[in-house]
Amino acid sequence: MIEFVNVSKVYKATGTRALSNFNVSIDRGEFVFVVGPSGAGKSTFIKLLMREEKPTSGEIYVNGQNLVRLKRRKVPYYRRTLGVVFQDFRLIPTMNVYDNVAFALRVTNVSAKDIRSRVPYILGLVGLSGKAKSLPEHLSGGEQQRVALARALVNNPPLIIADEPTGNIDPDLSFEIVDLLSEINKCGTTIVMVTHEHNLVSEFDHRVITIDEGTIISDDRNRGYYDE
Ligand SMILES: Nc1ncnc2c1ncn2[C@@H]1O[C@H](COP(=O)(O)OP(=O)(O)OP(=O)(O)O)[C@@H](O)[C@H]1O
């Protein structure tokens, strides 16, 4: 599903080498934590996956597409195949929970009938059926992140990318979010999650890729924790 072959990324403006000869292969249906110290290259890895950045050299394949050769006009279509969750939720503040989730479907020509059935189903899945009419500012951090997750899931993407999704919420709620992601993963969705929280990582039995100074320094396919 995801293949990085000898990928290097140098940011031109500063000459910073963020990734060097980076090779990784992630299969369909895997749950992968990506950990490592600040500045290691985790966000760069995510930006390359989302095709926000292009590598300086190497090849990247996601869902059978070569991201290096992907034409600029095709990038928005590629992004629609991804479900993305960020640390800062990125909800639309003027829209209620229902509309924040429905919006992700409305921009992709899904019929009104399908939206009416799909949005309540997804809100139920993340435990927010009772909050459909609430505005984001009236929700807790954990609830806002569940709305963001619902929005990422509603298009049924084969891949979810979560960049520090628990960075702004309490430890108990962080566990719940990863638990929810794990349930989604059991249904076949591939999950790539960047995190700083090694306590959280050690609670779950998922593959752990540790990046440092732009390269993978360990890849624990069974279970893992890392020391910073
Ligand atoms: N747009 C950019 N222009 C120049 N240098 C950048 C840019 N983005 C990141 N870098 C540099 O690339 C390196 C890797 O950064 P990256 O953001 O990928 O690390 P990270 O592991 O996500 O860190 P953190 O955990 O602090 O978010 C760092 O040295 C950073 O300063």
The ligand as a Gaussian input file, in Angstrom:
#p B3LYP/6-31G(d) Opt

LIG

0 1
 N        9.486000      23.675000       5.231000
 C       10.704000      23.449000       5.740000
 N       11.761000      24.166000       5.312000
 C       12.995000      23.942000       5.806000
 N       13.288000      23.009000       6.724000
 C       12.280000      22.261000       7.192000
 C       10.938000      22.439000       6.740000
 N       10.147000      21.565000       7.387000
 C       10.941000      20.860000       8.206000
 N       12.230000      21.273000       8.107000
 C       13.395000      20.706000       8.816000
 O       13.486000      19.325000       8.484000
 C       13.834000      18.550000       9.639000
 C       12.743000      17.508000       9.890000
 O       11.556000      18.206000      10.282000
 P       10.150000      17.504000      10.549000
 O        9.157000      18.599000      10.719000
 O        9.914000      16.502000       9.494000
 O       10.454000      16.776000      11.943000
 P        9.452000      16.093000      12.990000
 O       10.046000      14.776000      13.311000
 O        8.079000      16.122000      12.458000
 O        9.569000      17.061000      14.240000
 P        8.466000      17.442000      15.364000
 O        8.264000      16.210000      16.185000
 O        9.144000      18.538000      16.135000
 O        7.226000      17.896000      14.646000
 C       14.035000      19.538000      10.773000
 O       15.400000      19.827000      10.849000
 C       13.252000      20.761000      10.328000
 O       13.805000      21.938000      10.861000

